[in-house]
């Protein structure tokens, strides 16, 4: 009903909870396995190596230009699977709902989950709902776990970078963080910008078909800088990045300058950085640029011999700047 809100009774395990599931959750997701209402999903075991991941999402506000917490949850989990070369198969969905949340808000989020899962080619096969007291959450928190299968012959690892490899990025950085920030009530500015939130598994599949990929990472919290630092630390080799090669929109650059932020550390939700051997760079780049989520793909740097964890940025002036791992979140409640 219009204006109806979540109450503590919706999390009590009784008739109100069953009503919420049967009227709101199950119809929105439309998954046959979910409709069975079992305590655990029983699924056929795929052939090959399994990849499993889990993540929680606490974005504020729940809806923003280019996405919402539901789309974010599906994309974040699907993308984590894709970063090890896996084809995503199944998702679980856990909802932590604050008392007082309007049910129509929950319906919008669930519709977004269903649409994004369909786009990504995954099935939401299990889930859980919990209700917490008013004031104990930002309306809604979401937890998702994902299961995927890694195709035969694919070996992608965060530790896979080798000297001579090239770093590829599939487009502009910082869009997600700035788009979410622009929606927050405490800021008076607005930007003509949408989040880059998107499922990357299709792009990754095209890349793997075109050539060898040693390593991938999606630069979410901590941005591109944190992802590069993690890749360098895991592989044991240094990275060198050309600042002018990293695409940053003028809107993002302007907001970052205004707030004293560095675009390299701003969160993304539809970007990946890939480490590719020199011999396959052109083929993989061509595959990336042929995909809608990789039209602006470019090479941004290389793997070099050097100290583990060292990431060096060559600035537009030709000077060298060491990138550091952020000590905390520049922008809390962003993904």
Buried (B, 14 or more C-beta within 10 A) or exposed (E): EEEEBBBEBBBEEEEBBEEBBEEBBBBBBEBEBBEEEEEEBEEEEBEBBEBEBEBBBBBBBBBBBBBBBBBBBBBBBBBBBBBBBBBBBBBBBBBBBBBBBBBBBBBBBBBBBBBBBEBBBBBBBBBEBBBBEBEEBBBBBBBBBBBBBBBEEBEBBBEBBBEEBBBBBBBBBBBBBBBBBBBEEEEEEEBEBBBBBBBBBBBBBBBBEBBBBBBBBBBBBBBBBBBBBBBBBBBEBBBBBBBEEBBBBEBBBEBBEEBEBBBBBBBBBBBBBBBBBEEBBBBBBBBBBEBEBBEEBBBBBBBBEBEEBBBBBBEEEEEEEEBEBBEEEBBEEBB
